Amino acid sequence: MAAIAWRKSSRSTNNGGACVELGSAWGAVVVRDSKDPDGPKLLVARRAFAALLSDLKR
């Protein structure tokens, strides 16, 4: 996962708040905590992630 280009959420701040970073790998979305870049990562199918975002926007 070292080659993943991570992007920090636009809702994240630099003052130690809850920060989420997203990446793309193996046709899926990878999610990690920016404060713990070597910690666990969540791998989610693109279709499932799109459905999650759609539900959250409601």
N, C-alpha and C positions, 0 to 999 in steps of 0.2 A: 504493500500500500504506500510505499515511499514515493511512487511516481504520481500520486493523485494531486491534482491542483485543487487546493481547498479554498472555499469562499466563505467569508464570515457573513452571517445574517445581517441584513441592513437594519434590523431592530437591536442589534448588539451595540453596546457602548464600551468605551475604554476604561470605565471606572469600576471594573470588577463585577459587573452584572452577569446575568445568565447569558452566556455566549454559545451559539451553535454554529458549527461550520458544516458545509455540505461539499461533497465531492462526487465525482462520477467514475465508476469502475465496473467492468464486466456487465454493462448494460443495466446497471442499477444505480441508485442514489446511496451514497455513504454519508452517515451522520456521525459527528463526534463533538465532544465538549472542547472548545478552544483552550480552556484552562488546563486540560489534560490531554495533549495531543498524542501521547503514547498510550493512553488508556483505551478502554473498549470502544468499538465502533459498531454502529448499527447499519446493516446492509438491507436495503428495501428495494423491491422491484419497482421500476419506474411507474408502471401502471398503478400499483398500490400507493405509491407516494403522491401521484397526481390525484388519486381519489381522496387521500387524507387531506391534501391542501384544499380540494374542492369542498369537503365537509367542513373544514375549519373556517372557510370564508362565509359560510351560511350564517 
